[in-house]
Amino acid sequence: MAVLSTQPWVLDASGWKDLALPAGMQVDTRDGRVGIFLGRDDKPRIMGARRSGGAWEAVYYRWREGRWERDRREIGKLSGEPSAGLYGVLGDADPEVVCKDGDVCIIKRRTGWKTIPAPKGLHRVWVMDGTAWLLADTGMMRLEGSRWVAVPWEFDARGQESGFWADPTGGWWVTVSAQGAVYRAEQGRFTRMPSPVRDPAAVWGTTRADVWVAGSDGVGHFDGTAWARVKGLAGSFEHVQGRDNEVWVGGSAGLWRGVR
């Protein structure tokens, strides 16, 4: 388990470890464009985009031999010019995806690597159930083979998306913090639901009847019929993630783990 707060932390069999960043590598995580990932070697990487002189620049740090390094060799072409932010997902998922805004994406599968064009105006990249998704100024795209394919993405909060999750049945869930709303989309048609929490920032689930949303005053859960607030979780949460039998939520209220 890897968590990025004011400093990065990693959980292993011996407990939590604070892998502090040196002063010259500090990152601001408040806008959600920098994340921490465990690579396929189970070592953490910090990757994303940060503001520099009015433009977005790449962040890529690798934990190696007991310290953080600015080692971008493993992302090849993305380490050079032009300078731009990185967006993607590293880890055990197949594929791994790393995109440089307006340049190229590296699609790393266990069967080999491919490089494809990346659209300009990137916001987020997700990998869910073996499918990669990309949100840009032009809308949502899904990775099909070696190209990004646009999917229907016309709704009244376009450009304000704060969270996204694609469920196994082919539907999408979108949170819009500014509206206090959760959207469910099937076949390109969006249905708005009132959020069980204020300022919903993130959404994740296992099935369409097991969906979690994190917000500024707690966490909510959808059972396929209705939303309910999760008891015992108060305060602000900005992240939710998990797997079949557990869910993790985090934010300024701390890090919490729920187990069935």
Secondary structure, 3 states (H helix, E strand, C coil): CEEECCCEEEEECCEEEECCCCHHHCCCCCCCCEEEEECCCCCEEEEEEEEECCEEEEEEEEEECCEEECCCHHHHHHHCCCCCCEEEECCCCCCEEEEECCCEEEEEECCEEEEEECCCCEEEEEEECCEEEEEECCEEEEEECCEEEECCCCCCCCCCCCEEEECCCCCEEEEEHHHCEEEEEECCEEEEEECCCCCCCEEEEEECCEEEEEECCEEEEECCCCEEECCCCCCCCCEEEEECCEEEEEECCEEEEEEC
